Amino acid sequence: MGWFSDLVGAAKDRLLRRRREPVPAGQHPDIASLLVHLDLVSSGFAEGDGVGAFHAMYRRVTELVGDEIRAGRFADREFLTRLDVVFAGYYLEAVTASTPNRAWAPVFSARADPGRAPIQFALAGMNAHINHDLGPAVVRTCRQLGVHPDSPGVRADYRRVTDVLATVQEEVRQSFLSGLALEVDRRFAPVANLIATWSIAKAREAAWTNAEVLWELRGSGSVEEAYLDSLAGSVGMVGRYLLTPVAEPD
């Protein structure tokens, strides 16, 4: 039956490619354009802004993924590029929203509060962006390109990005830890434990499951909306825990 499944999959791909979803106005055409936009946003953060801590890390990760795409590390360069810009669009929407959705709300509401280390905002931002935004971004990318999550190479490339980010995660971890080195025993010891337990790989696997569920729910209206609302609530709850104050204000 393997040949039959392959035949059905190929026919499904051809049908979907004739039904590409239009690209919305304002979506970046490539990663270079996205990085320029991220740099412009960077200039608006005050010193000590928690959102700025996430933003600096996210900008670096976006650049590194773009480097890997240009180096030919992935089977489908078009898909990975489109996924990167679609994914970033969700974060940029949160940055400009008067009221961010419930997944992002803890990061923005606590951005100037004392008693939190910058890496807490980095982790809480990753929690919101990966666990809430990545699943819908995969679905939107598939619809724009006329493919589906089971199309050849899509999940394999997704997992290759996870492998790239495993290296980036260690770089990020060390950069934040170096800033805490002198204070970790006295004030931020709980943060060291937090860093040790966070896993981008596990978050991205959960996001892939969300993408598969959302793909099946697409077009279902209220059911899809209820799922996304529930997802935003649970992700926001985790974000609040990640941003629990761990030190008394100076």
N, C-alpha and C positions, 0 to 999 in steps of 0.2 A: 504493500500500500504506500510505500514511501514515494514512488514515482507519481502516484495519483495526488498525494498531498502537495508535492512540489508543483505539479501542474495547476492545482487549484490556487496555490499561493501566487504563482506567476500571473494567473488570470486576474486575481484580486488586485495585485500590484498595478497591472495595466489599467484596470477599471478606475482605481483610486487616482492614478496619475492624470486621468482625464478630468478629475474633479478637484483640482487644486483649489484651495481656499485662497482668496485674494489677500495679499499682504497689507496690513493696515497702514494708514498714513503715519509717518513718524517713526516707524520701525527702522532700526539701523540696517544698512545694506551689508555691512561687514564688521569685523572686529576692530579694524583700525579706526573706523568712525565711532564705534562704541567707546574705545579708549579715550578719544578726544572728549567725548561727552562726560565720561567718568572724571577726567582731569578738571573739567569745568565745574563739576559738582564738588570736587575736592576743595576748591577755593572758598566754598561757602561754609566750611566747618570751623568753628572756633576751637581753640586749644582745649583739650580735655573732653571734647564732645564724644560720647560713647558711640554714636552712629559713625563718626569719623574713624574710630578705631576699626570698626567692621569694614568701612569703605576702603581704607588703605589696604587691608588684607585682600579684599575682593578684587580690587584693581590689579594687584600683583598676580593673583590667581588667573584672572582673565587674560592677562598678558602672556603668562606661561602656557596656558592652553592654546592661545593663538599661535605661539611659537611652535608647539607640537603639531598643530594642524598644518602650518606652512612647511614643516619638515617632512610631511608625508607619513605621519605615524598612524593615520587612520584610513580605513577603507573608503569611507564616503566623506570627503572633505566638505561637500555642500551641506550635508545633513548636520555635521558637527558645527560648522560655522553658523548655520541658521539656528540651531539649538542654543548656541552661546548668546546670540543677540536677542532671541525670544526670551530666554531665561533672564537675562539682565533687565529686560523691559519690565518684568514684575517688580524688581527691586527699585528701579527708577520711578515706577508708578507710586510705590510706597514713599519714596523721598519727597515727591511733589504733592502727595495727597494731603488734604486738610485734616482728614482723619484716617490714618492707616488701618488696614483690615486687622482683625483680631489676632492673626498670627504675628504681625509685625508690631502691634501696639505696645507690648512691653518694652521693646528696644527703643522706640521713639519717646515713650513717656518717661523712661528712666535715664535718658541720654545725658542729663546734666546732674543727676543725683550723686551724692558722695558715697563712699564706702564700697565701691565696686572697682575691680581691676579692669583695664582695657580688654584683656582677653575674655572676660565675661561677656562683653558686648560682641566680640568677634564670634564666640560660640553661640550666643543667642541669635545673632544675625544669621549664622550658618543654619541654625535650627529653623528659623523662619523661612529662609530662602530655599533650602534643600527640601525640608519636610513638607512645606506648604506649596512652594512655587514650582519646584522641578517637575513634579508629575504633570500638572497642567501645561507646563512648557513643552514637555515631550509630546503631548497630544496636539498642541497647537502647531508645533513644528511638523509633525507628521501630516496634519491636515493641509498645511501650506505647501508641502512638497509632494503631496499625493502618495504618501506611503503609510504604513501602519507599524506599530511596535514589533510585529513579527516579520517585517520585511527583512530580506537577507542583509546581514551586516549591521543592522541598527543596534541591536542589543550588544553585539560584540564591541562596537565602537564605544558605546555607552560605558561598558566595563573597562575599556582601555583608558578612558578619561578617569575613571575611579583609580586605576593604577597610577596615573600621573599625579593625581591629587594626594595619593598616599605619601609621595615624596614632598609635595608642597606642604602638606599638613605638618610634617616634621620641621620644615623650615619655619613655618609660622609659629609652631609651638616654641621653638628655641628663641625666636625673636622676642616673643612676649615674656618668656621666662627670664631672659637676660635682664629685662627691665624690672623684674620682680626679685632678682637674686638677693638683693640686700635686705628686702623686707619680707621675704616669704615665710621665715620662721615666726616673725613677730606679728604680722598682720594678715598675710594672705595664704597661710598654709592650706586652708580648704580649697583654694583655687588650684593648687598643684594637683590635688586629687581629682578635681573637676577636669583638668586638662588630660589626665591619664585615662579617664573613662570615655572621653568623647571620641567617636569614630566616624569620619566622613564616609568610609566604605559602608558601614551599617546604615547610615542615614540615606545614602544613595540607593541602597537595595530597597529600603522601605519606600523611597520615592518612585522607584520603578514599579513596585506593586501598586502604588497610587495611580500611576500612569495607565497600567493595565485595567484597573477598575474604571477609571474615568473614560478610557477608550470604549469600554462596553456600555457606559452610561451616556455617552455623547448623544445629544438630541433628546434626552429623556426629560428635559425641563426641570420640574420641581424636584425630581429624585436626584439629579446631578447637583442642583443647587443645595439641597439638604446635605449631600455628602461633603461638598466643599465647605459649607458652613460648619459642619461638625469637625472637619479636618482643621479649619482655622482655629476653632476653639481649643482643641487638644494641643495643637502646636503652640498656641499662645500661652497655655497653662505651663508647658515645659519651659517656655521662654522666661516666664516669671520666676520659676525656680532657678534657672541658670543665672538670673540677675539678682538673686537674694544677696543683700549686703553682707560682706564678710569681714568688714573692718569698721571701726568707729571713725567718724569724720575727724580730721585734724582740728 
